[in-house]
């Protein structure tokens, strides 16, 4: 998720799934236009505005653009985002797992570089090839670890949505 604000209106935060990219900025621009058209924010951008002028922020402030949207829409958006986050998290986990075993073998071979034992050229070449696997695993593992807190939050959002559905279905079954 990426969050954008405007220098003209720093209280407004627009949240878009994914990373900062031209597509994400375009989606944020669409949100901004909709908010202006709906009259939820004043259209006081006298010199115009383009997506490159968005300021990326780390955490949304308490007063977000979503504050004016009904709770049912917010919860549906939150659920959709939670599912997307969990989907991405599952992909990251698969990527990390896929290269872990081979990366650990290469890592064990790295120690041979730090001994007094002679190492032949073929072994060095295998290590150099293995470094690519090691790098791939390390990057995937780092992304997986960085995504963990966001995935845990997404799991909580999903659990809350499921508990609402479970309590509603339990109530309807007990009424029958």
LUMBAVO-112817 format. One record per residue (C-alpha): residue number from 1; chain; x, y, z. Coordinates in steps of 0.1 Angstrom, whole numbers, always signed. Example, Ala and Ser with C-alpha at 12.3 -4.5 7.8 and 13.67 -1.06 7.14 Angstrom:
REM residues 2
 miro tido     u     v     w
    1    A  +123   -45   +78
    2    A  +137   -11   +71
//
This chain:
REM residues 176
 miro tido     u     v     w
    1    A    +0    +0    +0
    2    A   +12   +35    -8
    3    A    -2   +66    +7
    4    A    -1  +101    -9
    5    A   -10  +135    +3
    6    A   -10  +170   -13
    7    A   +12  +199    -2
    8    A   -19  +221    -5
    9    A   -40  +197   +18
   10    A   -17  +176   +40
   11    A   -46  +164   +61
   12    A   -59  +144   +31
   13    A   -43  +110   +25
   14    A   -51   +89    -5
   15    A   -43   +52    -2
   16    A   -36   +30   -32
   17    A   -27    -7   -33
   18    A    +8   -16   -44
   19    A   +40    +4   -45
   20    A   +47   +39   -57
   21    A   +44   +39   -95
   22    A   +29   +59  -123
   23    A    -1   +35  -122
   24    A    -5   +40   -84
   25    A    -3   +78   -88
   26    A   -29   +76  -115
   27    A   -52   +57   -92
   28    A   -46   +83   -65
   29    A   -54  +110   -90
   30    A   -87   +92   -99
   31    A   -95   +92   -61
   32    A   -87  +129   -58
   33    A  -109  +138   -88
   34    A  -138  +118   -74
   35    A  -135  +135   -40
   36    A  -135  +169   -57
   37    A  -164  +160   -80
   38    A  -184  +147   -50
   39    A  -177  +179   -31
   40    A  -159  +161    -3
   41    A  -128  +183    -6
   42    A  -126  +219   -20
   43    A  -113  +223   -55
   44    A   -87  +249   -47
   45    A   -59  +237   -69
   46    A   -57  +270   -89
   47    A   -27  +261  -110
   48    A   -39  +226  -117
   49    A   -25  +194  -104
   50    A    -7  +163  -119
   51    A    +1  +129  -103
   52    A   +38  +137  -100
   53    A   +29  +164   -74
   54    A   +16  +138   -49
   55    A   +38  +135   -18
   56    A   +43   +99    -7
   57    A   +38   +95   +31
   58    A   +47   +66   +53
   59    A   +16   +64   +75
   60    A   -18   +78   +69
   61    A   -28  +106   +93
   62    A   -60  +102  +113
   63    A   -81  +123   +88
   64    A   -80  +103   +56
   65    A  -101  +107   +25
   66    A  -119   +75   +35
   67    A  -133   +93   +66
   68    A  -161  +106   +45
   69    A  -170   +72   +31
   70    A  -196   +50   +48
   71    A  -183   +23   +71
   72    A  -196    -5   +48
   73    A  -175    +8   +19
   74    A  -145   +12   +41
   75    A  -148   -23   +55
   76    A  -153   -38   +20
   77    A  -122   -19    +8
   78    A  -103   -30   +39
   79    A  -113   -66   +32
   80    A  -103   -64    -5
   81    A   -70   -49    +5
   82    A   -65   -75   +32
   83    A   -70  -103    +7
   84    A   -46   -87   -17
   85    A   -20   -83   +10
   86    A   -24  -120   +20
   87    A   -22  -131   -16
   88    A   +11  -111   -21
   89    A   +24  -125   +12
   90    A   +17  -161    +1
   91    A   +36  -154   -31
   92    A   +66  -140   -12
   93    A   +66  -170   +11
   94    A   +66  -194   -19
   95    A   +95  -175   -35
   96    A  +115  -177    -2
   97    A  +108  -214    +3
   98    A  +116  -223   -33
   99    A  +152  -211   -30
  100    A  +159  -218    +7
  101    A  +173  -253    +5
  102    A  +198  -245   -23
  103    A  +207  -212    -7
  104    A  +216  -229   +26
  105    A  +238  -254    +7
  106    A  +256  -225    -9
  107    A  +259  -207   +24
  108    A  +276  -238   +39
  109    A  +301  -237   +10
  110    A  +309  -200   +17
  111    A  +327  -211   +49
  112    A  +353  -229   +28
  113    A  +366  -195   +16
  114    A  +376  -187   +52
  115    A  +396  -218   +59
  116    A  +433  -225   +52
  117    A  +422  -254   +29
  118    A  +430  -249    -8
  119    A  +400  -243   -30
  120    A  +401  -252   -67
  121    A  +389  -230   -95
  122    A  +358  -252  -103
  123    A  +347  -249   -67
  124    A  +350  -211   -69
  125    A  +330  -211  -101
  126    A  +302  -232   -84
  127    A  +302  -207   -55
  128    A  +299  -178   -79
  129    A  +269  -194   -95
  130    A  +255  -202   -61
  131    A  +258  -166   -50
  132    A  +230  -158   -74
  133    A  +208  -183   -56
  134    A  +219  -170   -23
  135    A  +211  -134   -33
  136    A  +177  -144   -47
  137    A  +168  -162   -15
  138    A  +181  -134    +7
  139    A  +160  -108   -12
  140    A  +129  -129   -12
  141    A  +133  -137   +25
  142    A  +138  -100   +33
  143    A  +107   -90   +14
  144    A   +88  -118   +32
  145    A  +100  -106   +66
  146    A   +92   -70   +58
  147    A   +56   -80   +46
  148    A   +49  -100   +78
  149    A   +35   -71   +99
  150    A   +12   -60   +71
  151    A    +1   -96   +65
  152    A    -7  -100  +102
  153    A   -28   -69  +101
  154    A   -46   -82   +70
  155    A   -52  -115   +87
  156    A   -68   -96  +116
  157    A   -90   -77   +92
  158    A  -100  -109   +75
  159    A  -107  -126  +108
  160    A  -130   -97  +119
  161    A  -149   -99   +86
  162    A  -153  -137   +90
  163    A  -164  -134  +126
  164    A  -191  -109  +115
  165    A  -203  -134   +89
  166    A  -201  -164  +113
  167    A  -221  -145  +140
  168    A  -247  -136  +114
  169    A  -250  -171  +100
  170    A  -251  -185  +136
  171    A  -280  -161  +144
  172    A  -299  -171  +113
  173    A  -294  -208  +121
  174    A  -306  -204  +157
  175    A  -337  -185  +144
  176    A  -348  -214  +123
//
